Amino acid sequence: MKPITILLIDDHPVVRTGYRRLLESTPNMCIVAEADNGETGYQLYQEHQPDVTILDLNMPGIGGLETIRRIRAKNPAARILVFSMLKNATVAQSSLKAGATGFISKQSGMGEMIQAVRQVNSGKIYIESELASALAINATRKETSENPLDTLTKREFQIFKLLAEGHSCAQIAEILTISSKTVGVHQLNLMRKLDLQNTAQLIRLAMNHNVIQA
């Protein structure tokens, strides 16, 4: 039986090592390449054309979502499994919208990773069961919410307002006493929740709902 060829993209060497050992110890699975950022991952995808690409979202450079979009633009049939530190239905939904065909959190067990790879390779969508339930709940909430800002958490709204006021991620991190990476994660979440593509749209939405004044 032909082994499932896998491209692994994650910026943490220890994480890559752990998953490489797991996957290569599984019959009929083979890691053909690894990358620690999206740009290199995309190049390696073109070079190796793996059966399944496994990637994290939060990486230096273009990041996971843009990497997914580029791979899917190159090959609409690409099979991409996201494994993220964020066990979050909204992040999972954003990944699927970008073109991923599977999503599991890094808190999931080793057996679930193997199951997810096999299912994604077979052409099916795989979502961690707990997140699949949350996705359904979020979809219902979105349909009934009159104000899109109601979908934001308290922290996401804080960052939304600061972004609308023109603060950079570094400035927001200093204001809220959190890391720039955490700000970036919240920014990603709120942009996807609100279906925003750029800062101009964010500012316009903030003005429309009187979060900031024109």
Secondary structure, DSSP 8 states (H G I E B T S, - for coil): ---EEEEEE-S-HHHHHHHHHHHHTSTTEEEEEEESSHHHHHHHHHHH--SEEEE-S--STTHHHHHHHHHHHH-TT--EEEEES---HHHHHHHHHHT-SEEEETTS-HHHHHHHHHHHHTT--EE-HHHHHHHHHHHHHHHH-SSGGGGS-HHHHHHHHHHHTT--HHHHHHHHTS-HHHHHHHHHHHHHHTT--SHHHHHHHHHHTTSS--
